Amino acid sequence: MFEAKHQDQQVLNVEVGKNNPNNLEPFWMPFTPNRRFKKNPKLIVSAKDMHYTSIDGRKILDGSAGLWCVNAGHCRPRIVEAVKNQVEEMDYTALFQFGHPKAFTLASKLTEMLPHDIDNVFYTNSGSEAVDTALKIALAYHNAKGDSKRYRLIGRSRGYHGVGFGGMSVGGMVANRKQFTNHLPGVDHLQHTHIPELNAFSAGQPENGGVEKANSLIDLIALHDASTIAAVIVEPVACSTGVLVPPVGYLERLREICSENGILLIFDEVICGFGRLGTAFASDKFNVIPDIMTMAKGITNATVPMGAVGTHKNIYDTLMNGPEHLVELFHGYTYSGHPLACAASLATLEEYESENVFERAKSIEKKFENSAHSLKGLKNVIDIRNIGLVAGIELATREDGLTKRAYDVFDFCFKEGLMVRFTGETICVSPPLIVNEDEIDQMFSIISESILSVK
C-alpha cells in the first residue's frame, strides 16, 4: 500500500543505500522552495570541524555555521561524548515539579557569562520558543506589579524573532508575516536601522543615524502612551534580514528611552550570542544591558535543540510572590531543560572556554572584515555590511525577479564547495568561529568568483 502511494513521486537519482533516500516528496521542508529543491537537491551526509560532506562525496566549507549556530565547529569530540554519556545515563525527566542536576549547573554557568544582573534562566527548545517566552515573561512581570495596562509589545521593521505567533507578530520581515493574517493584537514596530544612502559599505558600526532611528520609539510612545507599553524587542544585529549592524548610539539610546519610560528592553541574542561578535554576547560588545535576553543556536553548538531566556533578577523576584505552593509562571515546555540539551550545553561552554573560541573569533575579525570588503567594486555588489564574524554582501536585484541573482550566487557557491546563506538579495557569511585565515580567503574567493560568474 505505502509503496504504491508514492510510486509516481520525485525520486532521488543516486544509488540507494543506508543514508540515501529514494523519495524526496513526503518531507515538507522548512523555509525552502520545495519544488525547486527536489529538482536539484543539496543533501549533506556528514560534518566535521569546518566542513560538511555532500551526498556525492564533496567537501563543503561551512560559511554559515550551519544556520548561524555551529560556533565551535562540527562534531567536536567533547560535545559528542557528553551527549552519548547522558543518553546512556538518563534520556529524559520532566522539569515540571522535578529537576535534574545538570539543569541547575548549566543555569549557574550561564548566569556567570551573562551581563550583570541577568541572574535567572528559563529553558526552551529553540529561539522561537525563547522569544515567545520572553514576551510572556514581560507581560507577566507587569501583571505581577499590578500594571496590567502595559500590554503592548514593540518590535522593529525587518526584525526576525522566530516563527511562533509572538515572534512573528513582533517580527518585521514582510514575507514571514503576510501569509499568516492573524497576528497578536497590540503590537507596533520601530523603524529599521538601514540607511544605505548614508551608511553603505560601512566597516563595523555605521556612523550615521543611530540616535535618530532609536528616537522612533519616542514617536510610538507619543502615539500609544508609555503606560500601555510592556516591552521593546530588537536583535542587536539584525542578521536574518541581511546583516543590519546598529549605527553608533542606537542601542544606547533605546536603552535610555526604555529606562525613562518603565519599558522592558529585550535583546534577541539567538544569533549574536556565544561569540559571534567576538564577545560572549552582543550586550558585551555594545556595552548595553537589556532586561531580558533570548538565547539559542550556539548555546549547544546546535548539537541538541535548546533555547533559553535570561532575565534581570528584579523580574524573577517580582514574580516570586504569593503562596509558595502556587506556580508563579504558568508557562513551560515538555522538553524544557532536556537532559541531553543540558549535557550538550555544558560541554559546549567548556569547549568555548578551553579552546578560547570567542578570543579566536575576535583575533581574526579584522581579517574577515577586510576580506568581505575586498568584494567592493564587483559588478552588482551594492553594499557590504559586517561586524564580528558575520557579513552581508548585498546584490542588485535582477530584472527577472527578487532573490533570483542571490539564489544563483548561493547555488554557484555550493557547486564550488562553499555553503553560504542568502536572504532577499544579500549573501550572508557567518562561519564557525574556529575558521582560520586560509579558510576565510577561500570563502571570499569563491563568493567573488560566484558573483562574477552569475548573470
Secondary structure per residue as TSV (DSSP state, phi and psi in degrees):
chain	resnum	aa	ss	phi	psi
A	1	M	-	360.0	-48.1
A	2	F	H	-70.6	-35.8
A	3	E	H	-64.0	-40.9
A	4	A	H	-66.2	-34.8
A	5	K	H	-57.6	-38.4
A	6	H	T	-110.6	12.7
A	7	Q	T	-67.7	-22.2
A	8	D	T	-101.6	8.5
A	9	Q	S	-96.1	174.6
A	10	Q	-	-55.3	126.0
A	11	V	-	-117.3	135.5
A	12	L	-	-73.6	130.0
A	13	N	-	-89.7	61.9
A	14	V	S	-137.9	166.7
A	15	E	-	-65.7	128.6
A	16	V	-	-72.8	129.2
A	17	G	-	-149.4	-165.3
A	18	K	T	-56.0	-41.3
A	19	N	T	-107.1	6.7
A	20	N	-	-107.2	112.3
A	21	P	-	-69.4	147.1
A	22	N	S	-104.3	6.6
A	23	N	-	-153.8	117.4
A	24	L	-	-93.6	-12.0
A	25	E	T	-68.1	-40.0
A	26	P	T	-63.9	-28.8
A	27	F	-	-79.8	114.7
A	28	W	-	-87.1	105.0
A	29	M	-	-80.7	144.7
A	30	P	T	-80.4	143.7
A	31	F	T	42.3	46.1
A	32	T	S	-142.0	134.9
A	33	P	-	-71.6	95.3
A	34	N	H	-57.2	-42.9
A	35	R	H	-66.4	-40.3
A	36	R	H	-67.3	-45.0
A	37	F	H	-58.5	-45.5
A	38	K	H	-71.8	-14.5
A	39	K	H	-81.1	-25.5
A	40	N	S	-146.3	69.7
A	41	P	-	-70.5	145.3
A	42	K	-	-110.5	97.1
A	43	L	-	-105.6	132.3
A	44	I	E	-110.6	133.7
A	45	V	E	-116.1	-17.2
A	46	S	E	-159.8	167.1
A	47	A	E	-152.4	147.9
A	48	K	E	-157.4	124.8
A	49	D	B	56.3	-108.7
A	50	M	T	-97.6	4.0
A	51	H	E	-130.8	148.0
A	52	Y	E	-100.2	165.2
A	53	T	E	-122.6	127.4
A	54	S	E	-82.2	168.8
A	55	I	T	-65.1	-21.6
A	56	D	T	-95.0	13.2
A	57	G	S	88.6	6.7
A	58	R	-	-85.2	144.7
A	59	K	E	-83.1	129.3
A	60	I	E	-118.1	117.1
A	61	L	E	-70.0	128.7
A	62	D	E	-85.1	103.2
A	63	G	S	-96.8	8.0
A	64	S	S	-131.9	10.8
A	65	A	H	48.4	47.6
A	66	G	H	72.0	-93.5
A	67	L	H	-134.2	60.0
A	68	W	H	65.5	23.8
A	69	C	T	-130.8	-21.8
A	70	V	-	-91.4	71.3
A	71	N	T	-69.5	-32.5
A	72	A	T	-95.5	7.5
A	73	G	-	88.9	165.0
A	74	H	B	-84.5	143.7
A	75	C	T	51.5	50.0
A	76	R	-	-70.5	129.1
A	77	P	H	-55.8	-39.1
A	78	R	H	-59.6	-43.3
A	79	I	H	-74.6	-42.8
A	80	V	H	-58.4	-45.5
A	81	E	H	-64.9	-38.8
A	82	A	H	-62.9	-41.7
A	83	V	H	-68.5	-42.6
A	84	K	H	-59.9	-44.6
A	85	N	H	-64.9	-39.3
A	86	Q	H	-67.6	-41.6
A	87	V	H	-68.0	-26.4
A	88	E	H	-76.7	-31.0
A	89	E	H	-82.2	-49.0
A	90	M	-	-160.3	118.8
A	91	D	S	-79.5	-34.6
A	92	Y	-	-162.3	144.6
A	93	T	-	-147.1	146.0
A	94	A	-	-67.7	151.4
A	95	L	-	-110.3	13.1
A	96	F	S	-88.8	107.2
A	97	Q	S	71.4	4.9
A	98	F	-	-132.7	176.0
A	99	G	-	-157.3	168.1
A	100	H	-	-137.4	150.5
A	101	P	H	-56.4	-39.3
A	102	K	H	-65.1	-29.1
A	103	A	H	-63.8	-39.8
A	104	F	H	-76.4	-38.6
A	105	T	H	-62.8	-44.0
A	106	L	H	-63.9	-43.7
A	107	A	H	-58.6	-40.5
A	108	S	H	-63.8	-43.0
A	109	K	H	-67.6	-38.2
A	110	L	H	-64.8	-43.5
A	111	T	H	-68.0	-23.8
A	112	E	H	-67.3	-30.2
A	113	M	H	-84.8	-31.2
A	114	L	S	-70.2	160.1
A	115	P	-	-59.9	163.0
A	116	H	T	-52.2	132.8
A	117	D	T	75.8	-0.8
A	118	I	E	-86.4	91.1
A	119	D	E	-113.7	-1.1
A	120	N	E	-134.3	147.8
A	121	V	E	-130.2	130.9
A	122	F	E	-113.8	128.6
A	123	Y	E	-89.4	140.9
A	124	T	E	-131.6	-168.4
A	125	N	S	-116.4	-0.9
A	126	S	S	-167.3	170.7
A	127	G	H	-66.9	-38.8
A	128	S	H	-59.3	-46.0
A	129	E	H	-66.7	-34.9
A	130	A	H	-63.1	-41.2
A	131	V	H	-64.9	-49.4
A	132	D	H	-59.6	-37.5
A	133	T	H	-65.0	-43.9
A	134	A	H	-61.3	-41.8
A	135	L	H	-64.7	-40.6
A	136	K	H	-67.5	-39.5
A	137	I	H	-62.7	-40.7
A	138	A	H	-60.2	-45.6
A	139	L	H	-65.5	-42.3
A	140	A	H	-63.2	-37.4
A	141	Y	H	-60.8	-49.7
A	142	H	H	-64.8	-37.7
A	143	N	H	-62.0	-42.2
A	144	A	H	-63.8	-27.8
A	145	K	T	-83.0	-0.9
A	146	G	T	77.5	24.7
A	147	D	-	-119.8	51.7
A	148	S	T	-69.5	-12.4
A	149	K	T	-71.0	-12.1
A	150	R	-	-83.8	93.4
A	151	Y	-	-122.6	-12.3
A	152	R	E	-77.1	145.8
A	153	L	E	-121.6	133.6
A	154	I	E	-114.9	120.1
A	155	G	E	-104.0	-152.0
A	156	R	E	-146.3	140.2
A	157	S	T	-54.8	137.9
A	158	R	T	68.7	10.5
A	159	G	-	-79.8	153.7
A	160	Y	-	-129.0	124.2
A	161	H	-	-134.4	38.7
A	162	G	-	86.1	-170.3
A	163	V	S	-120.3	7.3
A	164	G	S	-70.0	167.1
A	165	F	H	-63.7	-33.7
A	166	G	H	-67.1	-51.0
A	167	G	H	-63.6	-38.4
A	168	M	H	-64.5	-39.2
A	169	S	H	-68.3	-44.1
A	170	V	H	-81.5	-16.2
A	171	G	-	-69.0	160.0
A	172	G	-	-132.6	25.4
A	173	M	-	-94.3	116.8
A	174	V	H	-57.4	-43.7
A	175	A	H	-63.0	-28.0
A	176	N	H	-80.9	-10.0
A	177	R	H	-109.3	-37.9
A	178	K	T	-71.6	-21.3
A	179	Q	T	-78.2	-16.4
A	180	F	-	-124.3	106.6
A	181	T	-	-88.0	-12.0
A	182	N	-	-99.7	77.6
A	183	H	-	-85.4	167.9
A	184	L	-	-63.6	141.9
A	185	P	S	-76.9	165.7
A	186	G	S	70.8	30.8
A	187	V	E	-117.7	138.4
A	188	D	E	-136.5	175.4
A	189	H	E	-137.1	137.1
A	190	L	E	-70.6	163.7
A	191	Q	-	-66.7	148.6
A	192	H	-	-73.7	171.4
A	193	T	-	-102.2	7.5
A	194	H	-	-83.1	120.2
A	195	I	-	-130.3	76.0
A	196	P	H	-62.5	-30.6
A	197	E	H	-67.9	-20.7
A	198	L	H	-107.5	-30.6
A	199	N	H	-121.3	11.7
A	200	A	T	-58.7	142.0
A	201	F	T	61.9	31.2
A	202	S	-	-71.0	137.9
A	203	A	B	-96.0	112.5
A	204	G	S	79.5	-148.8
A	205	Q	S	-67.6	128.9
A	206	P	-	-63.8	151.1
A	207	E	S	-86.8	-20.5
A	208	N	S	-110.8	139.2
A	209	G	S	87.1	3.7
A	210	G	H	-62.8	-51.4
A	211	V	H	-65.1	-41.1
A	212	E	H	-61.7	-42.4
A	213	K	H	-65.9	-40.3
A	214	A	H	-64.9	-32.4
A	215	N	T	-68.7	-7.6
A	216	S	H	-63.0	-21.2
A	217	L	H	-65.9	-34.3
A	218	I	H	-62.4	-37.8
A	219	D	H	-63.5	-40.4
A	220	L	H	-69.1	-35.7
A	221	I	H	-63.8	-40.9
A	222	A	H	-64.6	-35.3
A	223	L	H	-72.8	-46.4
A	224	H	H	-102.4	-20.7
A	225	D	-	77.9	132.8
A	226	A	G	-57.6	-29.5
A	227	S	G	-66.9	-10.0
A	228	T	G	-103.7	-4.9
A	229	I	E	-100.6	122.8
A	230	A	E	-85.7	-46.0
A	231	A	E	-158.0	153.4
A	232	V	E	-115.8	132.4
A	233	I	E	-122.9	129.4
A	234	V	E	-141.1	154.0
A	235	E	-	-84.2	129.9
A	236	P	S	-54.8	-43.7
A	237	V	S	-121.7	122.9
A	238	A	B	-83.7	93.4
A	239	C	T	-83.9	-45.0
A	240	S	T	-65.7	-22.4
A	241	T	T	-86.2	-2.5
A	242	G	T	124.5	24.0
A	243	V	-	64.6	75.6
A	244	L	B	-100.5	110.8
A	245	V	-	-86.9	135.6
A	246	P	-	-66.9	131.9
A	247	P	-	-62.6	157.4
A	248	V	T	-54.8	129.9
A	249	G	T	89.6	-10.5
A	250	Y	H	-66.6	-55.1
A	251	L	H	-66.7	-36.3
A	252	E	H	-61.3	-42.6
A	253	R	H	-68.4	-40.1
A	254	L	H	-57.8	-45.7
A	255	R	H	-59.4	-43.1
A	256	E	H	-63.2	-45.9
A	257	I	H	-65.4	-43.2
A	258	C	H	-62.0	-44.9
A	259	S	H	-62.2	-40.2
A	260	E	H	-67.5	-22.6
A	261	N	T	-117.1	13.2
A	262	G	T	68.0	23.8
A	263	I	-	-99.7	133.4
A	264	L	E	-73.9	139.1
A	265	L	E	-106.5	122.1
A	266	I	E	-109.1	126.2
A	267	F	E	-99.7	124.4
A	268	D	E	-87.8	100.6
A	269	E	-	-104.9	25.6
A	270	V	T	-59.2	-39.9
A	271	I	T	-93.9	-43.4
A	272	C	T	-70.7	-25.8
A	273	G	T	-70.6	161.2
A	274	F	T	64.2	47.9
A	275	G	T	97.2	-6.3
A	276	R	T	-58.0	-31.7
A	277	L	T	-102.4	13.4
A	278	G	S	85.7	0.5
A	279	T	S	-129.8	167.5
A	280	A	S	-56.6	-45.5
A	281	F	S	-139.8	159.8
A	282	A	H	-60.5	-31.1
A	283	S	H	-54.6	-38.7
A	284	D	H	-71.7	-40.1
A	285	K	H	-59.8	-44.5
A	286	F	H	-98.8	-3.5
A	287	N	T	56.3	44.0
A	288	V	-	-129.8	122.6
A	289	I	-	-104.4	121.0
A	290	P	-	-82.1	179.8
A	291	D	S	-89.1	-30.6
A	292	I	E	-138.6	142.4
A	293	M	E	-130.3	137.9
A	294	T	E	-101.6	145.8
A	295	M	E	-138.4	154.4
A	296	A	-	-172.2	-146.7
A	297	K	G	43.3	-93.0
A	298	G	G	-67.4	-6.3
A	299	I	G	-63.6	-29.4
A	300	T	T	-123.6	12.8
A	301	N	T	58.4	23.7
A	302	A	T	67.2	11.4
A	303	T	S	-68.4	-39.2
A	304	V	S	-134.4	136.4
A	305	P	-	-58.4	135.3
A	306	M	-	-165.0	147.6
A	307	G	E	-140.2	171.8
A	308	A	E	-159.7	157.4
A	309	V	E	-124.0	125.2
A	310	G	E	-100.2	135.7
A	311	T	E	-127.7	150.0
A	312	H	E	-60.0	143.4
A	313	K	H	-59.6	-28.9
A	314	N	H	-66.5	-33.0
A	315	I	H	-66.7	-48.1
A	316	Y	H	-60.6	-48.0
A	317	D	H	-62.3	-36.8
A	318	T	H	-63.9	-34.0
A	319	L	H	-83.5	-14.2
A	320	M	S	-85.5	59.0
A	321	N	-	-124.5	174.0
A	322	G	S	81.9	-179.5
A	323	P	-	-58.7	139.5
A	324	E	T	-66.3	-19.8
A	325	H	T	-85.6	-2.5
A	326	L	S	-100.2	144.4
A	327	V	-	-64.6	131.6
A	328	E	S	-84.4	-34.4
A	329	L	S	-129.7	113.4
A	330	F	-	-83.8	75.4
A	331	H	-	-162.1	149.0
A	332	G	-	159.7	173.2
A	333	Y	-	-132.2	150.7
A	334	T	T	-52.0	-37.9
A	335	Y	T	-103.2	14.6
A	336	S	T	-56.3	128.0
A	337	G	T	62.4	35.4
A	338	H	-	-53.4	137.7
A	339	P	H	-55.3	-40.6
A	340	L	H	-66.3	-39.3
A	341	A	H	-65.4	-42.5
A	342	C	H	-63.9	-42.1
A	343	A	H	-62.5	-43.2
A	344	A	H	-63.5	-41.4
A	345	S	H	-67.8	-43.2
A	346	L	H	-59.6	-42.7
A	347	A	H	-68.2	-35.2
A	348	T	H	-64.9	-45.2
A	349	L	H	-62.0	-37.1
A	350	E	H	-65.7	-39.0
A	351	E	H	-62.4	-46.3
A	352	Y	H	-57.7	-43.7
A	353	E	H	-73.5	-48.1
A	354	S	H	-69.8	-29.8
A	355	E	T	-98.2	5.7
A	356	N	T	50.6	45.3
A	357	V	H	-63.8	-44.0
A	358	F	H	-65.8	-40.6
A	359	E	H	-65.7	-39.0
A	360	R	H	-61.8	-41.7
A	361	A	H	-61.8	-44.5
A	362	K	H	-63.1	-38.1
A	363	S	H	-69.0	-20.6
A	364	I	H	-110.8	1.1
A	365	E	H	-67.0	-29.7
A	366	K	H	-68.6	-40.5
A	367	K	H	-59.5	-44.6
A	368	F	H	-62.0	-45.1
A	369	E	H	-60.6	-48.8
A	370	N	H	-62.3	-38.4
A	371	S	H	-67.1	-41.0
A	372	A	H	-62.0	-46.7
A	373	H	H	-76.0	-9.0
A	374	S	T	-66.4	-15.3
A	375	L	T	-82.0	-9.3
A	376	K	T	-59.2	134.2
A	377	G	T	100.3	-15.8
A	378	L	S	-67.3	149.8
A	379	K	T	-58.5	139.3
A	380	N	T	72.9	1.5
A	381	V	E	-88.8	115.1
A	382	I	E	-108.4	-10.9
A	383	D	E	-166.5	152.5
A	384	I	E	-136.7	129.9
A	385	R	E	-129.7	140.5
A	386	N	E	-155.5	156.6
A	387	I	E	-165.4	143.8
A	388	G	T	54.5	-133.6
A	389	L	T	-108.3	52.7
A	390	V	E	-143.4	138.0
A	391	A	E	-144.4	148.8
A	392	G	E	-124.4	128.1
A	393	I	E	-111.0	108.8
A	394	E	E	-92.2	134.6
A	395	L	E	-110.2	154.0
A	396	A	-	-68.5	142.7
A	397	T	-	-73.9	135.1
A	398	R	B	-83.5	155.7
A	399	E	T	-62.3	-26.5
A	400	D	T	-83.4	3.2
A	401	G	B	138.6	151.1
A	402	L	T	-61.0	138.0
A	403	T	T	78.3	-9.5
A	404	K	H	-68.8	-39.3
A	405	R	H	-66.9	-44.4
A	406	A	H	-61.8	-39.7
A	407	Y	H	-63.8	-41.7
A	408	D	H	-64.0	-37.9
A	409	V	H	-66.1	-45.3
A	410	F	H	-55.8	-45.6
A	411	D	H	-66.6	-41.5
A	412	F	H	-63.4	-42.8
A	413	C	H	-57.4	-44.8
A	414	F	H	-62.7	-40.7
A	415	K	H	-65.1	-28.0
A	416	E	T	-90.7	2.9
A	417	G	T	96.4	27.5
A	418	L	E	-136.4	131.1
A	419	M	E	-97.9	123.0
A	420	V	-	-128.9	176.0
A	421	R	E	-115.5	160.5
A	422	F	E	-137.7	147.6
A	423	T	E	-139.6	123.9
A	424	G	T	58.6	-122.9
A	425	E	T	-106.3	17.9
A	426	T	E	-107.6	127.0
A	427	I	E	-85.0	122.5
A	428	C	E	-105.6	132.1
A	429	V	E	-122.4	123.2
A	430	S	-	-153.3	75.3
A	431	P	-	-71.2	164.6
A	432	P	-	-51.2	148.0
A	433	L	T	-72.9	-3.7
A	434	I	T	-90.4	6.1
A	435	V	-	-57.5	145.1
A	436	N	-	-110.2	176.8
A	437	E	H	-64.7	-40.5
A	438	D	H	-62.6	-38.9
A	439	E	H	-69.9	-34.7
A	440	I	H	-62.8	-44.7
A	441	D	H	-58.6	-43.7
A	442	Q	H	-63.2	-43.6
A	443	M	H	-57.6	-53.9
A	444	F	H	-75.6	-22.1
A	445	S	H	-66.6	-43.3
A	446	I	H	-67.2	-42.4
A	447	I	H	-61.6	-43.1
A	448	S	H	-60.4	-47.8
A	449	E	H	-59.4	-40.5
A	450	S	H	-66.3	-44.4
A	451	I	H	-62.2	-41.8
A	452	L	H	-69.3	-27.6
A	453	S	H	-86.1	-23.9
A	454	V	-	-87.7	139.9
A	455	K	-	-61.4	360.0
